Amino acid sequence: MAGKSLRLRIAGSATTLPAAAAVTAALWLLPFPPGETRWAGLFTTALAAYVMMECNNRNALLRVRSRMTTASFLLLTAACPFLHDWQPAMAAVVALLATLTLIFATYQQRHAEGHTFYAFLFLSLGSLAFPPLLVLAPLLCIAMLLYLRSLTGRTLLAGLFGLALPYWGYAGWMGWNNRLDTAFLYMRPYCNLSPPDFSALPPQHAAALGMVLLLVVPAILHFWRTAYNDKIRTRMLYHTLTLTVFALLALLAFRPQWHDALLRLLIAAGAPFVGHHFALARGRLMDVWFIVCLVLLAVLAATFQLSPWMP
């Protein structure tokens, strides 16, 4: 790696992901000792990171050997302590990553019913934890039609069965326990059509969202500008991710009160762009931008950790 900048050495190093995991664990376990919800959140995030790593490996989202995608996901999540305790939306993050991994596998497949069924099955399971995740279902069908070229009558039917199966099972279980009348009451708040309440977005959470957007938006623009360097299949996968990111941003704009769950999903969907940007962009200006982002992320994490002792 002689002659390479610090950014490229970090992006191509085999120790980048273990180092990111160690930093994540250290930040996650503060203050020590952590509670059960903190441990559960760490385990679920580690599972999400593993699924993301598998997605990157199977689909070659980066044309160089790099773990920047998973490392970016871990560090962005670790920098925000309010995302560390277990919440059902963490299961939705794992479900979304599994859905994307499976839906990517349908690219130009003539018989993709199996992958489609399981992709929408995971999406439906995630929506049981965070119902607005169902908004992505029609968008993924559009992506299968326009980008993945795998949407047929059979795959559409398979996707509908995958979406319906968890709800059938849940309704049957609640009916067996004579609680069918209250089975879906927890979804009622998500059906409220009130105007967006931006006062529900605390300043610290707004700062974390700003940091995520500061990394993800330039990364998406960089991908659009340099997409010709990637294979056609890779471009189509990133176009699917772009559709997902924009959908999550639209949900966040209309329902800022769901900021915690949507921020987790946004980090998961945007991390591949961040990894692509840092690993493949060229120029000294990009090297400076990488250092600036690391410093800003460290300052953000330190501010959150020290905030209980700050006036």
Salt bridges, closest charged atoms under 4 A:
GLU54 OE1 - ARG58 NE 3.44
ASP85 OD1 - ARG38 NE 2.93
GLU113 OE2 - ARG154 NE 2.65
ASP230 OD1 - ARG63 NH1 2.79
ASP230 OD2 - HIS276 NE2 3.04
ASP260 OD1 - HIS205 ND1 3.08
ASP260 OD1 - HIS259 ND1 2.79
ASP287 OD1 - ARG7 NE 2.80
